[in-house]
């Protein structure tokens, strides 16, 4: 599915982010996190939901969630997330 917001387009199948038709570099887990957020934009995801759905049960620190959200805010703007 493709999502349009602000000056961005996100291809949820390819996990590719575009800004004004130019590819925006983002890491795989950042893209998976963005796909999760866009899949249900009105929902507030818990940290545990994010860890389970983005990292598929891999053991990572909670800091990984916060770092990836911070990186997405840097790419998209603070108002986006």
C-alpha positions as a Python dict, from the first residue, in 0.01 Angstrom:
ca = {
    (1, 'X'): (0, 0, 0),
    (2, 'X'): (118, 353, -71),
    (3, 'X'): (68, 634, 178),
    (4, 'X'): (75, 1005, 97),
    (5, 'X'): (136, 1264, 368),
    (6, 'X'): (283, 1615, 366),
    (7, 'X'): (552, 1611, 93),
    (8, 'X'): (612, 1238, 139),
    (9, 'X'): (505, 913, -20),
    (10, 'X'): (576, 583, 151),
    (11, 'X'): (558, 252, -31),
    (12, 'X'): (465, 5, 242),
    (13, 'X'): (541, -300, 28),
    (14, 'X'): (887, -187, -79),
    (15, 'X'): (951, -3, 251),
    (16, 'X'): (1070, 298, 51),
    (17, 'X'): (1018, 660, 152),
    (18, 'X'): (1005, 939, -106),
    (19, 'X'): (1001, 1314, -67),
    (20, 'X'): (890, 1500, -377),
    (21, 'X'): (965, 1187, -586),
    (22, 'X'): (1321, 1153, -449),
    (23, 'X'): (1415, 849, -240),
    (24, 'X'): (1481, 936, 123),
    (25, 'X'): (1737, 715, 292),
    (26, 'X'): (1608, 535, 598),
    (27, 'X'): (1711, 213, 764),
    (28, 'X'): (1508, -106, 741),
    (29, 'X'): (1370, -94, 1096),
    (30, 'X'): (1284, 275, 1060),
    (31, 'X'): (1087, 187, 747),
    (32, 'X'): (914, -104, 924),
    (33, 'X'): (825, 127, 1213),
    (34, 'X'): (686, 386, 971),
    (35, 'X'): (482, 115, 798),
    (36, 'X'): (341, 12, 1135),
    (37, 'X'): (245, 368, 1227),
    (38, 'X'): (87, 430, 887),
    (39, 'X'): (-108, 103, 897),
    (40, 'X'): (-329, 244, 1174),
    (41, 'X'): (-260, 618, 1214),
    (42, 'X'): (-520, 674, 1488),
    (43, 'X'): (-379, 401, 1711),
    (44, 'X'): (-126, 463, 1986),
    (45, 'X'): (114, 168, 1977),
    (46, 'X'): (270, 47, 2300),
    (47, 'X'): (642, -7, 2323),
    (48, 'X'): (576, -383, 2348),
    (49, 'X'): (359, -376, 2034),
    (50, 'X'): (635, -196, 1846),
    (51, 'X'): (905, -436, 1966),
    (52, 'X'): (695, -736, 1867),
    (53, 'X'): (582, -609, 1527),
    (54, 'X'): (898, -431, 1411),
    (55, 'X'): (1166, -650, 1566),
    (56, 'X'): (964, -974, 1546),
    (57, 'X'): (1043, -1081, 1899),
    (58, 'X'): (1420, -1028, 1869),
    (59, 'X'): (1578, -919, 2191),
    (60, 'X'): (1669, -551, 2156),
    (61, 'X'): (1681, -274, 2410),
    (62, 'X'): (1387, -43, 2457),
    (63, 'X'): (1623, 233, 2348),
    (64, 'X'): (1603, 92, 1993),
    (65, 'X'): (1237, 198, 1978),
    (66, 'X'): (1314, 551, 2095),
    (67, 'X'): (1612, 586, 1859),
    (68, 'X'): (1408, 479, 1558),
    (69, 'X'): (1124, 715, 1646),
    (70, 'X'): (1377, 995, 1687),
    (71, 'X'): (1527, 920, 1345),
    (72, 'X'): (1182, 923, 1184),
    (73, 'X'): (1106, 1257, 1347),
    (74, 'X'): (1432, 1393, 1209),
    (75, 'X'): (1333, 1276, 859),
    (76, 'X'): (963, 1365, 867),
    (77, 'X'): (942, 1649, 1119),
    (78, 'X'): (833, 1646, 1481),
    (79, 'X'): (466, 1688, 1391),
    (80, 'X'): (462, 1367, 1186),
    (81, 'X'): (493, 1135, 1485),
}
